[in-house]
Amino acid sequence: MVTARIAERLRAALLLPGRLPALVLLAVLVTLRLVDPAPIEELRLRAFDLAQLLAPRTQHDDRVKVVTIDEESLAKLGQ
């Protein structure tokens, strides 16, 4: 009884306008991404390169900075 009701709701949800084509498109795109044929890979890499040209990553200074705090500096600058 409960399973039939769930199955009916699922069937009704799939029949909503546009739902089935969207799921089919999603399945095709996921399959293309998993298979990753050469033309799709080339397109993906070119899109990444273009994104890096338009908004490049910011460079962060990852070097370590050593700071010495002595009594004279504390007296001069405060805490």
GUKOLPA-36704 format. One line per 2 residues: their letters; for each residue x, y, z of C-alpha. Coordinates in steps of 0.2 Angstrom, whole numbers, plus 5000, padded with zeros to 4 digits. Layout:
GUKOLPA-36704
a	X:Y:Z  ...
//
This chain:
GUKOLPA-36704
mv	5000:5000:5000  5013:5012:5005
ta	5025:5007:4991  5011:5009:4978
ri	5008:5027:4985  5027:5031:4984
ae	5028:5023:4966  5013:5034:4961
rl	5020:5050:4968  5037:5046:4959
ra	5028:5043:4943  5018:5059:4944
al	5034:5069:4948  5042:5062:4933
ll	5028:5067:4922  5029:5085:4927
pg	5032:5096:4912  5051:5097:4908
rl	5056:5085:4922  5059:5070:4910
pa	5069:5080:4897  5080:5088:4911
lv	5084:5071:4918  5088:5064:4901
ll	5100:5079:4898  5108:5076:4915
av	5111:5058:4912  5119:5063:4895
lv	5130:5076:4903  5135:5064:4917
tl	5139:5051:4904  5150:5063:4894
rl	5159:5068:4909  5163:5051:4914
vd	5168:5045:4897  5177:5062:4893
pa	5180:5060:4875  5194:5070:4867
pi	5183:5084:4860  5174:5086:4877
ee	5191:5086:4886  5198:5099:4874
lr	5182:5110:4877  5184:5108:4895
lr	5202:5113:4896  5199:5128:4884
af	5185:5134:4896  5197:5132:4911
dl	5210:5142:4902  5198:5156:4897
aq	5192:5157:4915  5210:5159:4921
ll	5213:5173:4908  5197:5182:4913
ap	5199:5180:4932  5216:5173:4937
rt	5220:5166:4954  5227:5179:4966
qh	5245:5176:4972  5247:5173:4990
dd	5264:5175:4999  5266:5159:5008
rv	5283:5163:5015  5285:5163:5034
kv	5288:5179:5042  5297:5180:5059
vt	5294:5194:5070  5304:5199:5085
id	5295:5207:5099  5306:5215:5112
ee	5303:5227:5127  5309:5242:5117
sl	5297:5239:5103  5283:5236:5116
ak	5287:5252:5125  5288:5262:5108
lg	5273:5255:5099  5262:5247:5113
q	5254:5231:5113
//
